[in-house]
Amino acid sequence: MTLQQLRYIVEVSKCSTISKAAQSLFLTQPTLSKAIKDLEEELGICILERGSSKTRFTAEGTELLCYAKQLLEQAQQIENRFINGTVEKKRVSISTQHYAFAVKAFIELLNSEKSNDYEFYLRESKTYEIIDDVFNKKSDIGIIFLSDSTSRYLTRLLQSKDIEFTPLKNFTSHIYMRRNHPLAENSKVTLQQLEEYTCIAYEQDNSSLNFAEETVDVSGFRKIVYVRDRATAFNILGNTDCYNIGTGCIIDGIIENNIISLPLEGYGEKMTVGWIKLKNMEMKPIMSQYIESVKTALTLSHVGLGKK
């Protein structure tokens, strides 16, 4: 087994087909196929499922792919340190659904960082992209939620990608709205009361409700606006009578003071927010520190009116 063979299978995972990977590597397709076949024979496993339009990795192939990425990263670090004479930058990458507590924890991480060389990434992204980021090692961890209705599907999807989910906190569905919204004086609201107002939802580019960030199926609502980032969503909420469905979690200093949250009555579906990572991926100390900051942010968060 060589590093070059490992580079080959990583490239196949990026390109989805052997033919495209061969073009990217400036190899002929038979040459690339033979190199992978030789590796399969040496290890005594089947790495790829062949015969479909897209190349798929077997369970053993997926496990090998994860190890390959780790080994190639370590090889690059050795080369940088001892051949190029450079020190590898500290790299942290987090993908998350649109959560203020994730941003709060990231700020705490930045304020505590003392090194002079680092690259930090915080990606507020779509659900399936978060899962893919973790699977493809683009991100160290991801933050998503499982609901009563999506838990079975997403758990099976995560298991198929050898990704583990660790719960952080349970929530029930809440409505975000501005403090002077016509319904703001209520102690709770119903979907019927919200019918005349516009719902703000996060675009997913996927028709499956299992990937939505709302526990309610909003696709049939009469008035709906789709956005991609949390800042846009809350800017609209703060200046209109629109509303958003989410955890109801308020983070002082991160969410504007004119935003409140109210329980959604008659819709008791539980949301379990948690973080995901590859099962065989060793946690970096700095990522463990970030998770602790997330737990602290959740502890300090509150649901309701917030500060005036």
Summary of the structure (lengths in Angstrom):
residues: 308
radius of gyration: 22.5
end to end distance: 63.1
largest distance: 69.4
contacts: 937
relative contact order: 0.15
helix: 41%
strand: 24%
